[in-house]
Amino acid sequence: MEDAVVVEQLQRNGRVTAVDGDPRVQELRGAVARLRRQLAVLPGELPDRGAADDELAALDAMVSHGLPEVPRLRRSLLLIAGAVGSVSALSPALSDVREGIDRFGQLPPGR
């Protein structure tokens, strides 16, 4: 079966492959890493910091180890946004994570 057909079928099922060289994987992993770094250096108490850290780690693992499910990626985003969404300093990094997740709902270029 051709790659484009496989990707299309996986997309219809809400899943796409995290194939080597897929720029969406690298973009999302970079966005997650930036948000994790910014969260780590954030001064003051953030009651849900641990939950955000755990979910960011889970999100990175999902993308890195094969077939991420788009609904699960979006659920992770909601959990992360709920944990850090009120911190305006994290807003740009959180937006980058959201944009990275949104790209998984689209076909990769050239497929």
C-alpha positions in Angstrom: 0.0 0.0 0.0 1.3 3.5 -0.8 2.4 5.7 2.1 -0.2 8.4 1.2 -3.0 5.8 1.5 -1.7 4.5 4.8 -1.4 8.0 6.3 -4.9 8.8 5.0 -6.4 5.7 6.7 -4.6 6.4 9.9 -5.7 10.0 9.8 -9.4 8.9 9.4 -8.9 6.8 12.5 -7.5 9.7 14.4 -3.9 8.4 14.3 -0.9 9.2 12.2 2.5 7.6 12.2 5.5 9.4 13.8 7.8 8.3 11.0 11.4 9.3 11.0 11.9 12.6 9.3 8.3 13.7 9.9 8.8 17.4 10.6 5.7 17.5 12.8 7.4 15.2 15.3 10.4 17.5 15.6 8.3 20.6 15.8 6.1 19.3 18.6 9.0 17.8 20.5 10.8 21.2 20.3 7.7 23.0 21.5 7.3 20.6 24.4 10.9 21.0 25.4 10.6 24.8 25.3 7.5 24.7 27.5 9.2 22.3 29.9 12.2 24.6 30.2 10.1 27.7 30.8 8.0 25.9 33.3 11.1 24.7 35.2 12.5 28.2 35.6 9.1 29.8 36.5 9.5 31.5 39.8 6.9 31.0 42.5 4.4 28.3 43.3 2.3 26.7 40.6 -0.1 24.2 42.3 -0.3 22.0 39.2 3.3 22.2 38.1 3.8 18.5 38.7 0.7 17.6 36.6 1.9 19.8 33.8 5.4 18.2 33.9 4.0 14.7 33.9 1.7 15.4 31.0 4.4 17.2 29.0 6.6 14.1 29.5 3.8 11.8 28.4 3.1 14.0 25.3 6.8 13.8 24.3 6.8 10.0 24.7 3.6 9.6 22.7 5.1 11.5 19.7 8.4 9.8 20.0 7.2 6.2 20.1 5.0 5.6 17.1 1.3 6.2 16.3 0.2 9.1 18.4 -3.6 9.3 18.6 -4.8 12.8 17.8 -7.6 12.8 20.4 -5.0 11.8 23.1 -2.7 14.5 22.0 -5.5 17.0 22.3 -6.5 15.7 25.7 -2.9 16.2 26.9 -3.0 19.8 25.6 -6.2 20.4 27.6 -4.6 19.0 30.8 -1.4 21.1 30.2 -3.5 24.2 29.5 -5.5 23.7 32.6 -2.4 23.4 34.7 -0.5 26.4 33.3 -3.0 28.3 31.3 -3.3 31.2 33.8 0.4 31.9 33.7 0.8 34.6 31.0 4.6 34.1 30.8 3.9 30.5 29.4 1.3 31.5 26.9 3.6 31.7 23.8 5.2 28.4 24.6 1.8 26.8 25.2 0.6 28.2 21.9 3.5 26.5 20.1 2.6 23.2 21.7 -1.0 23.7 20.5 0.1 24.5 17.0 2.3 21.4 17.0 -0.6 19.2 18.0 -2.8 20.8 15.4 -0.4 19.7 12.7 -1.0 16.1 13.6 -4.6 16.5 12.3 -3.2 17.3 8.9 -1.4 15.1 6.3 2.3 15.6 6.3 3.7 17.5 3.3 4.4 15.3 0.3 2.2 12.4 1.5 
